[in-house]
Amino acid sequence: MAIAGMRRKVLSGLKWNTISVVATKSTDFLVMLILARLLVPEAYGIVGMAMLVVGILEVVSDMGLYNALIQKKEDELTEIRYSSALWFLLIVSLILVLCFFLFISQAGADFYEEPRLVPILNALSIYLFFNISSIIPRVILTRKLNFKSLVTITFLGTAISSVAAVIMALSGFGVWSLVTKYIAGSGVILVSYWVKVGWTPKLVFSKDVLIEMAGYSIYTQLNNILHFLRKNLDYLIIGKLVSSHLLGIYTLAFMLSLTLKSQLYSIFNKVFFPVYSKLQDDPEKIKMYYLQTMRMTAIITFPISVLFIGLAEEIILFFFGAKWLEAAAPLRILSVAAMIFAISGTPAEVLKGIGKPSVSFYLNTINTFVIAFPLIYFGQKYFGIEGVAYAVCIHYTTSRIAFHYFMKKYIHITDREVLHALKDPTLAAIVMLAIIYLITLVGMAVLLELLVAGIIGGLVYLLFFLNDLKQGIRLIKKY
């Protein structure tokens, strides 16, 4: 692909995935605001427990095929790979649904000592089936870099499922309104993917092509499992050792502080993994995209995190009510964690794209079992959910340092280049936080304080990036 064509695809992908985040996260925030007012923290905690069980099985059932199919270059076996992977995944998903009803749901309820999980897990097995069944059409659209369709479909699923969840919550269905949101969203996305992709699978199955991808997929799969465990250790330990109420409180703090980070990472993952795969023999161009991604992620993440750090109590109290006020302290700490994560760019995608997923696997293994697990366990045991949040900060930091070492090794990035990329967003964040702190000393009413601190702090932050903003607007209009 020519450089100009690649640049056009990248910018188009960033544009459409950014639109997706703004649209879907705005919708999700509004829905979360409504549901948090209607539901108690315990409801979020119970669904959080259920989604841990479903989530790990979703990662396992993927078998690493999503990443392997994207990384594989186009050839005469591509159609056979798609069809073979589809039939294999469908069989796996049907077996998993059956296992939920036979024993998985009961085992999950026994682990958490929460009998209400059984029917919830049985229902969410349908969500798992829908997600697995959508993998191949998502691969096809991603390989074509057709991000506009991916974004449109995702937003459609979010909008329809959100409306359904709010209606059910208003009707008094409680925790089932959250369950419905997951199932309805995945169902709409599944149908929309297949309608859009216009691909008909062949009635063929080749175990040889699946085995051929196993060398790549086994490491990406193991890495995905480790990443899921590390990302959800805090939920697992809080849910097991404490209560669904505190898990619900922590869930709100996590969703507010780290959802933006996760969505930004998802944007760059979707856009740059196929790009890195195409550029896997050109480390200089990979480094260029990597540094730009790092700077862009920091610019977007830092002001949101600073708002949560400076105005946590006010935001929780005004938007969600006093019953959620316990979430303020972990929200502050996890917002720092989001900033730490944001400054690392997309190292895992680089390693996958250049054909070295084993490096991510080994790094995540060490970070998960040697650092994250003991820190989160002892943090919860001695300091509660605030201790868990501090543990997340620490293991994010060690993970980013380790990945940076391998970025220096494989794409020859330097510390000076990283510092240059992060200089402006870091300075802007410090100034913004200082302004917010000074405004809070005045002692205004909650709403007025939120408005004044948010608007003034945000405008000052934007002053540092006027040129970036103008350039971004020009690119959006162009592509």
Protein Blocks (a to p, Z undefined) as FASTA:
>chain_A
ZZklmmmmmmmmmmmmmmmmmmmmmmmmmmmmmmmmmpcfklmmmmmmmmmmmmmmmmmm
nnommmmmmmpccdfklmmmmmmmmmmmmmmmmmmmmmmmmmmmmmmmmmnopaklmmmm
mmmmmmmmmmmmmmmmmmmmmmnopaklmmmmmmmmmmmmmmmmmmmmmnonmmmmmmmm
mmmmmmmmmmmmmmmnopacdfdddfklmmmmmmmmmmmmmmmmmmmmmmmmmmmmmmmm
mcfklmmmmmmmmmmmmmmmmmmmmmmmmmmmmmmmmmmmmmklmmmmmmmmmmmmmmmm
mmmmmmmmmmmmmmmmmmnojklmmmmmmmmmmmmmmmmmmmnojmklmmmmnopaklmm
mmmmmmmmmmmmmmmmmmmmmnojmlmmmmmmmmmmmmmmmmmmmmmmmnopafklmmmm
mmmmmmmmmmmmmmmmmmmmnopafklmmmmmmmmmmmmmmmmmmmmmmmmmmmmmmZZ
